[in-house]
Amino acid sequence: MPLTRFARSIGTSLRRIHLYRVTIAELSQLGDRELADLGIARHEIREVARRTAI
């Protein structure tokens, strides 16, 4: 794998990790009622964040 492709891959992975963490942080700050309005149960936050970051 050329170095530029490798560097791009690392950058993409870091952005996805950042998006995953930001999504968890933002959803975790919502109340249960607000999450329910979005159709998300509190125990689903990590899964929603994972799907968002893909």
C-alpha positions as CSV (number, residue, x, y, z in Angstrom):
1,M,0.0,0.0,0.0
2,P,1.5,3.3,-1.0
3,L,2.3,5.7,1.9
4,T,-0.3,8.3,0.7
5,R,-3.1,5.7,0.7
6,F,-2.0,4.5,4.2
7,A,-2.0,8.1,5.5
8,R,-5.4,8.7,4.0
9,S,-6.7,5.5,5.6
10,I,-5.4,6.5,9.0
11,G,-7.0,9.9,8.6
12,T,-10.3,8.4,7.7
13,S,-10.1,6.1,10.8
14,L,-9.4,8.9,13.1
15,R,-12.3,11.0,11.8
16,R,-14.6,8.0,12.3
17,I,-13.4,7.5,15.9
18,H,-13.9,11.2,16.5
19,L,-17.4,11.1,15.1
20,Y,-18.3,8.0,17.2
21,R,-17.1,9.7,20.4
22,V,-18.9,13.0,19.6
23,T,-22.1,11.2,18.8
24,I,-22.0,9.3,22.1
25,A,-21.3,12.5,24.0
26,E,-24.1,14.4,22.4
27,L,-26.7,11.6,22.7
28,S,-25.7,10.9,26.3
29,Q,-26.6,14.4,27.3
30,L,-30.2,14.1,26.1
31,G,-32.9,13.1,28.5
32,D,-34.8,9.8,28.1
33,R,-37.8,11.6,26.7
34,E,-35.7,13.4,24.0
35,L,-34.1,10.1,23.1
36,A,-37.5,8.5,22.9
37,D,-38.6,11.3,20.5
38,L,-35.7,10.3,18.3
39,G,-36.6,6.6,18.5
40,I,-33.5,5.7,20.5
41,A,-33.3,3.9,23.8
42,R,-30.5,4.9,26.1
43,H,-28.9,1.4,25.8
44,E,-28.8,1.9,22.0
45,I,-26.6,5.0,22.0
46,R,-23.3,3.2,21.3
47,E,-24.9,1.2,18.4
48,V,-26.4,4.4,16.9
49,A,-23.0,6.1,17.2
50,R,-21.3,3.1,15.6
51,R,-23.7,3.2,12.6
52,T,-23.3,6.9,12.3
53,A,-19.5,6.6,12.1
54,I,-19.4,4.0,9.4
